[in-house]
Amino acid sequence: MTTTSFADLNLPKPLLRELQQGGMTEAFPIQAATLPDALAGRDVLGRAQTGSGKTLAFGLALLSRLDGGKARPKQPRALVLVPTRELAMQVADALIPLAKSLGLWCRTAVGGMSFSRQADMLARGIDLLIATPGRLSDHVRQGTCSLGAVQFVALDEADQMADMGFLPQVREILDLTPKDGQRLLFSATLDGDVERLVKAYLTNPVTHSVAPVTASVTTMDHHLLQVAKEEKQAVITEIGARDGRTIMFVRTKHHVDRLTTKLRANGVRAGALHGGKTQGQRNRVLADFKEGQTPVLVATDVAARGIHVDDVSLVVHVDPAADHKDYLHRAGRTARAGASGTVVTLLTRDQRRAVRRMTDKAGVRPEYSQVRPGDTELARITGARTPSGVPVVEQHRPSRSPGQGGGRRGAPAGRGRPPFGGRRDHRDGGKGQFKGGRGQRPQRRSATSAN
């Protein structure tokens, strides 16, 4: 297969130097396919599986288009919309150093962080804003951000925003940007609401698809492991005691906390990640996982997209995914950028038929095994081993904020009326959920609500 170097793509020289210093010289297929059209000013629809390099595909295009414009304008000239705080931070970590090489200001606006600090940042001027829909809607509503000068917009993980119900906010945000602006939309799938979004806001888009919509990663091994209900916790604990980074997915916040506590009590260094955590807690857990201090991450589907951590060698569906899309995005946390990985679904006998239907729809042909604690087959597939049994003591460490976005730990989210006069949705990090008109009390969200 032929490769394309970044030097062949007519990128600004400072960007090339920054990429080379980071050891990046060859473009991934989605980058090589979309960048020429994006740099030429075309609307682009990029369809590629998770972990394929989409961030730089749209990020390099936006920064190149911004290069040479007005220094630190009072209104953002480019916008990246993402569905979750974690993805916003990840995009910021990738793009801020590149933006600095061009003298551009790149910042984030996400829920769960200080609204006033974000407002101050926006008032000082910005070139590229990375935002979640809910928090950006708050800023627009309160007059702290204007989108009238946004000539370049990128939507990342558009299918996830559709699944999470953000598309009404996304449409209202896009309606506030110039109609003749450039739009780049990147998604793993193109159906339903996403397709309608493309038709409404992209003009004669060039479509580039570098991979099928199913799980086509050839370096990813899929397994279904049937366990007895009474032995499932012991199997999970032995898997958690393996060497290497592991992500375990469960459905509810309560189950995340409960399972993490059980793992740590048995000597497994595990961290919990879900939408009920403060942003400081989420940042700290992710940092510890990336640094290897907690090799096991127990998470809800908040981590199924937008979390990129190198060398995650095993993904475990402790609770089977709700549908084939969730399965694929959970699985995509491993085998990223050409690396290998293993995906395991734990299921009981009564779940076999439903899980088989889901994996068939995902285009996956997993191997099936029945396992018990201590089995050699369990160890062969997952690297499971006997845990130490020595409880892990919690170590209190200061909160860290990856990327940018600021905010004191525990600082309040943005206040004010619901965005654009409608429902206020804080699945990307706000402190409550308000429905409709004024004067209503915040509604408590259930443990199974979106994270």
C-alpha positions in Angstrom: 0.0 0.0 0.0 1.4 3.4 -1.0 1.8 6.0 1.7 1.6 9.8 1.6 3.9 12.1 3.6 2.7 15.2 5.2 5.3 17.1 3.2 3.4 16.1 0.0 0.2 17.8 1.3 1.1 21.5 1.0 0.8 22.2 4.7 2.3 25.4 6.2 6.0 24.8 7.0 5.6 25.5 10.8 3.0 22.7 10.9 5.4 20.3 9.1 8.2 21.1 11.5 5.9 20.5 14.5 4.7 17.2 13.0 8.2 16.1 12.3 9.4 16.9 15.8 6.6 14.7 17.1 7.8 11.9 14.9 4.8 12.2 12.4 5.9 12.2 8.8 3.5 9.8 7.1 -0.3 10.6 6.9 -2.9 8.0 7.9 -5.2 7.0 5.0 -8.1 9.2 6.2 -5.7 12.2 6.4 -4.2 11.6 3.0 -7.7 11.2 1.5 -9.4 14.2 3.0 -6.7 16.9 3.4 -6.3 17.8 -0.3 -10.0 18.6 -0.7 -10.2 20.3 2.8 -7.2 22.5 2.1 -8.8 23.5 -1.2 -11.9 24.8 0.6 -14.3 21.9 -0.2 -16.9 20.6 2.2 -15.7 17.2 3.2 -17.5 14.2 4.6 -14.9 11.8 6.1 -16.1 8.3 7.2 -13.6 6.2 9.0 -13.5 3.9 12.0 -12.4 5.1 15.5 -8.7 5.4 16.0 -8.0 6.1 12.3 -6.5 9.6 12.7 -9.5 11.8 12.1 -8.4 14.5 14.6 -5.4 15.5 12.5 -7.5 15.1 9.3 -9.7 18.0 10.2 -7.3 19.7 12.6 -4.6 20.2 10.1 -7.1 21.5 7.5 -8.6 24.0 9.9 -5.2 25.3 11.1 -3.9 25.6 7.6 -7.0 27.6 6.5 -6.6 29.9 9.5 -2.9 30.5 8.9 -2.2 34.1 7.9 -5.5 35.5 9.1 -6.1 38.3 11.7 -4.1 37.7 14.8 -6.2 36.7 17.9 -9.6 37.9 16.6 -12.2 38.8 19.2 -14.6 36.2 17.7 -13.6 32.6 16.8 -12.9 32.0 13.2 -13.0 28.2 13.4 -15.0 25.7 15.4 -14.7 22.0 16.3 -17.8 20.5 17.8 -17.4 17.2 19.8 -19.9 15.2 21.9 -17.9 14.8 25.1 -15.5 16.6 27.4 -12.9 13.9 27.1 -12.9 14.1 23.4 -12.6 17.9 23.5 -9.6 17.6 25.8 -8.0 15.0 23.5 -8.5 17.2 20.4 -7.1 20.1 22.3 -4.0 18.1 23.3 -3.4 17.3 19.7 -4.1 20.7 18.1 -2.8 23.3 20.7 0.9 22.7 20.0 0.2 22.8 16.2 -1.7 26.0 16.6 1.1 27.6 18.6 3.5 26.9 15.8 1.4 29.1 13.6 0.8 31.8 16.3 -2.8 30.8 16.5 -5.0 30.7 19.7 -6.8 27.4 20.3 -9.0 26.9 23.4 -11.8 24.7 24.7 -15.3 25.4 26.1 -16.8 22.3 27.8 -19.2 21.6 30.6 -18.0 20.8 34.1 -15.4 23.7 34.1 -15.6 27.3 35.1 -18.0 29.2 32.9 -16.6 32.6 33.9 -13.0 31.6 33.0 -14.1 30.4 29.6 -16.0 33.6 29.1 -12.8 35.6 30.0 -10.8 33.4 27.5 -13.3 34.1 24.8 -13.3 37.8 25.5 -9.5 37.9 25.1 -9.7 36.5 21.6 -9.4 33.1 19.9 -8.8 31.6 16.5 -10.0 28.0 17.0 -12.6 26.9 19.5 -13.1 23.3 20.5 -16.5 22.9 22.2 -19.3 20.6 23.3 -22.7 21.6 22.1 -24.3 22.1 25.5 -21.6 24.5 26.9 -21.3 26.4 23.6 -25.0 26.9 23.6 -24.7 28.3 27.1 -22.1 30.8 25.9 -24.1 31.8 22.9 -27.2 32.3 25.1 -25.4 34.5 27.6 -23.7 36.5 24.9 -20.1 35.4 25.8 -19.5 33.9 22.4 -20.5 34.9 18.9 -20.4 32.6 16.0 -20.9 35.1 13.2 -17.2 35.0 12.2 -16.8 31.2 12.1 -15.8 30.4 8.6 -14.6 26.9 9.2 -16.5 24.2 11.2 -15.6 20.6 11.9 -18.0 18.1 13.4 -16.3 15.1 15.0 -18.1 11.9 16.0 -21.3 13.2 14.4 -23.0 9.8 14.8 -22.4 9.9 18.5 -23.9 13.4 18.8 -26.9 12.0 17.0 -27.1 9.1 19.4 -26.9 11.4 22.4 -29.6 13.7 21.2 -27.3 16.7 20.5 -28.3 17.3 16.9 -31.0 20.0 17.7 -28.3 22.0 19.4 -25.8 21.3 16.7 -28.3 22.6 14.0 -29.0 25.7 16.0 -25.2 26.3 16.4 -24.6 25.8 12.7 -27.5 28.2 11.8 -25.5 30.9 13.6 -22.4 30.4 11.4 -22.1 31.9 7.9 -23.9 29.8 5.3 -21.0 30.1 2.9 -18.5 28.7 5.5 -16.6 25.5 5.0 -17.9 22.4 6.9 -16.0 19.2 7.6 -18.0 16.3 9.0 -16.3 13.2 10.4 -18.1 10.1 11.5 -17.8 6.4 11.8 -21.3 5.9 10.4 -23.6 7.8 8.1 -27.3 7.2 8.6 -30.5 8.7 9.9 -30.0 12.1 11.5 -26.3 12.4 10.4 -27.3 12.0 6.8 -29.9 14.7 7.2 -27.3 17.0 8.8 -25.0 16.4 5.8 -27.8 17.3 3.4 -28.8 20.4 5.3 -25.4 22.0 6.0 -22.7 20.6 3.6 -22.5 22.0 0.0 -21.6 19.4 -2.6 -19.4 17.5 -0.1 -16.6 15.3 -1.2 -17.0 12.0 0.5 -14.0 9.9 1.6 -14.5 6.5 3.2 -11.4 4.6 4.1 -13.0 1.7 6.0 -16.3 -0.1 6.1 -18.8 0.7 8.9 -18.3 -2.7 10.5 -15.4 -3.7 12.8 -12.8 -4.4 10.1 -9.7 -4.0 12.2 -7.7 -7.1 11.2 -5.4 -6.8 14.3 -8.4 -7.1 16.7 -9.3 -10.5 18.1 -12.9 -10.9 19.3 -14.0 -13.5 21.9 -17.3 -14.4 23.7 -16.6 -15.9 27.1 -19.6 -17.6 28.7 -19.4 -17.6 32.5 -21.7 -18.7 35.3 -23.3 -15.8 37.1 -21.8 -16.8 40.5 -18.3 -17.0 39.0 -18.4 -13.8 36.9 -16.9 -11.5 39.5 -14.0 -13.9 40.1 -13.3 -14.0 36.3 -13.4 -10.2 36.1 -11.0 -9.9 39.0 -8.5 -12.4 37.4 -8.7 -10.5 34.1 -8.1 -7.2 36.0 -4.9 -8.7 37.5 -3.3 -9.2 34.1 -0.3 -7.2 32.8 -1.1 -4.4 30.4 -3.8 -1.7 30.1 -7.4 -2.9 30.2 -10.7 -1.0 29.8 -13.8 -2.7 31.3 -17.2 -1.4 30.1 -20.3 -1.6 32.2 -23.7 0.0 31.7 -24.3 2.1 34.8 -22.5 4.6 37.0 -23.4 2.6 40.1 -21.9 -0.6 38.6 -18.7 1.3 37.7 -18.2 2.4 41.3 -19.2 -1.0 42.7 -16.9 -3.0 40.4 -14.0 -0.6 40.9 -14.3 -1.0 44.7 -14.3 -4.8 44.4 -11.3 -4.9 42.1 -9.3 -2.6 44.4 -10.2 -4.7 47.4 -8.7 -7.7 45.7 -5.5 -5.9 44.7 -6.3 -4.7 41.3 -5.3 -1.1 40.6 -8.5 0.2 38.9 -10.0 3.6 38.3 -13.6 4.6 37.7 -14.8 6.9 34.9 -18.4 8.0 34.4 -20.5 11.1 33.9 -21.3 11.5 37.6 -17.6 12.3 38.4 -16.5 15.9 38.5 -14.2 17.0 35.7 -11.3 17.1 38.0 -11.9 13.5 39.0 -12.3 12.4 35.4 -9.1 14.2 34.4 -7.2 12.6 37.3 -8.5 9.1 36.5 -7.6 9.4 32.8 -4.1 10.8 33.6 -3.4 7.9 36.0 -4.6 5.4 33.4 -2.5 6.9 30.6 0.6 7.0 32.9 0.0 3.4 33.9 -0.5 4.1 37.6 -4.0 2.5 37.3 -3.7 -0.1 34.5 -7.5 -0.9 34.6 -10.1 1.6 33.7 -13.7 0.7 34.6 -16.1 3.0 32.6 -19.6 3.5 31.2 -20.0 4.3 27.5 -18.7 7.8 28.3 -15.3 6.3 27.4 -16.4 4.4 24.4 -15.6 7.3 22.1 -13.1 10.0 22.3 -10.7 8.3 24.6 -7.4 7.6 23.0 -4.8 5.9 25.1 -1.9 4.1 23.6 -1.3 0.4 24.2 -4.8 -0.6 25.5 -4.4 -4.3 24.8 -7.7 -5.5 26.1 -11.3 -4.3 26.1 -13.8 -6.2 28.3 -17.5 -5.9 27.9 -18.4 -6.7 31.4 -22.0 -5.9 30.5 -22.7 -6.6 26.8 -23.1 -3.5 24.7 -26.6 -2.2 24.2 -26.3 -2.4 20.4 -23.8 -3.1 17.6 -22.7 0.6 17.4 -21.8 0.7 21.1 -20.0 -2.6 20.6 -17.8 -1.2 17.8 -17.0 2.0 19.6 -16.1 0.2 22.8 -14.0 -2.2 20.9 -12.3 0.7 19.1 -10.4 1.6 22.3 -7.9 -1.1 21.4 -6.1 -2.0 18.2 -5.7 1.7 17.4 -3.5 3.1 14.7 -2.4 -0.4 13.5 -1.7 -1.9 17.0 -3.1 -5.2 18.0 -5.7 -5.9 20.7 -8.2 -8.2 22.1 -12.0 -7.6 22.7 -13.8 -9.9 25.2 -17.5 -10.0 25.9 -18.5 -11.7 29.2 -22.0 -13.3 28.9 -24.2 -15.7 30.8 -26.1 -18.5 29.1 -29.3 -16.5 28.8 -27.5 -13.7 27.0 -26.0 -15.8 24.2 -28.7 -15.3 21.6 -28.9 -11.5 22.0 -25.1 -11.1 22.0 -24.7 -13.3 18.9 -27.3 -11.1 17.0 -25.4 -8.0 18.0 -22.0 -9.2 16.9 -23.5 -10.4 13.6 -24.8 -7.0 13.0 -21.4 -5.5 13.9 -19.8 -7.7 11.3 -17.8 -9.6 13.9 -17.1 -13.3 14.0 -15.9 -13.9 17.6 -14.5 -17.1 19.0 -16.7 -18.7 21.7 -15.5 -20.3 24.9 -16.8 -21.3 28.3 -14.5 -20.3 31.1 -14.2 -20.5 34.8 -11.8 -18.8 37.3 -8.3 -20.2 37.0 -8.9 -21.7 33.5 -5.9 -21.9 31.2 -8.1 -20.8 28.3 -9.1 -17.7 30.2 -5.4 -16.9 30.8 -4.6 -17.6 27.2 -7.2 -15.3 25.8 -6.9 -12.4 28.3 -3.7 -12.9 30.3 -5.8 -13.4 33.4 -4.0 -14.4 36.6 -4.6 -14.7 40.3 -4.8 -11.2 42.0 -2.6 -10.3 44.9 -5.5 -10.0 47.3 -3.8 -7.0 48.9 -6.3 -4.0 48.9 -5.2 -1.0 46.9 -5.1 2.1 49.1 -6.5 5.3 47.6 -3.9 8.0 47.1 -5.2 11.5 47.0 -3.5 13.5 44.3 -4.1 17.0 43.0 -6.5 17.4 40.1 -5.0 17.9 36.6 -6.6 19.5 33.6 -5.4 18.0 30.3 -5.5 20.3 27.3 -7.1 23.6 28.2 -10.3 24.8 29.7 -9.2 25.9 33.1 -11.5 26.0 36.0 -11.2 25.4 39.7 -12.1 22.0 41.0 -15.8 22.0 41.8 -16.3 25.3 40.0 -19.9 25.8 38.9 -21.0 25.1 35.4 -22.5 27.9 33.3 -25.6 29.4 34.7 -28.6 31.0 33.0 -31.4 30.1 30.7 -31.6 27.0 28.6 -29.7 27.3 25.4 -31.7 28.9 22.6 -34.8 28.8 24.7 -35.2 25.1 24.7 -34.1 22.1 26.8 -30.9 22.4 28.7 -28.9 19.2 28.2 -25.7 18.7 30.3 -24.7 15.3 29.1 -21.4 16.9 28.3 -20.8 18.1 31.8 -23.3 20.5 33.3 -24.6 20.3 36.9 -28.3 19.7 36.2 -31.0 19.2 33.6 -33.7 21.7 33.0 -36.7 21.2 30.9 -38.7 23.9 29.2 -39.6 27.1 30.9 -38.4 29.0 33.9 -38.7 28.3 37.6 -38.5 24.5 37.3 -36.3 22.6 39.7 -33.4 20.5 38.4 -34.4 16.9 37.6 -32.2 14.2 39.0 -30.9 11.9 36.3 -31.1 8.2 36.6 -28.0 6.0 36.8 -28.7 4.7 33.3 -29.0 8.1 31.7 -26.4 9.3 29.2 -23.0 10.2 30.5 
